[in-house]
Amino acid sequence: MLAFSNARMSHGRLADRMAWVLERPHRPAPQAPARAPYRLFPPRRQKAASEHLYFEVRPLAGAGGRQLLQYGFVDDRGTVVLSVVGESTLPCTVPSCALDEDLAVAPMDADWLRMLVGSVCRGASLVAFHKVLQGGLLPPGALESADSVECAWRRYVRLARRRGTFDRGEPLTLDDALEATGIGAVGAPDAALRALGVRELWAWMDRVE
């Protein structure tokens, strides 16, 4: 009898508790703050303030009188960033322009060449042996998109004058400068190899200045 009475009492308490839960004011659960939709960004290579891209442009004359240019870009680690031959709308005004060379692949057309070289130059610190001559051979807009353009020839001449090793009577080419510093001439017309030579000369000047 006592057990039945306790059970009935427990049931009554449970019913009262359920009634209280159901009748109390409902408070919505706190919502997490809305998150902005996830966006994908293209990877961006972080560059040190002293990092450069060294470049050389090699004029070629293609079959049928087409003007072709080979572009070579090299970074501070000696990695060839770009080596490509493309068709240009620029006239061949360089005396050393090679004639009718056989190419292993078809040259890139002028529009694609402009986009490709422009993307490499954008935001870069460029270095060429002859800033004006080499920069003038870049596709339209490429030079303007770079952060800076430095001249290895001008820097070398300043350094050579201070060291008393500059001869005004002799023309100064990249190979001349590399020979004078003991690095050794490139000895090849390939634009990527010559860009590597510009990098070696610039690194040597960093060490001796």
Helices and strands as residue ranges (DSSP letters): H 2-23, E 53-61, G 63-65, E 67-75, E 80-87, E 98-99, H 110-121, E 125-128, H 131-135, H 142-145, E 148-151, H 152-163, H 174-180, H 191-208
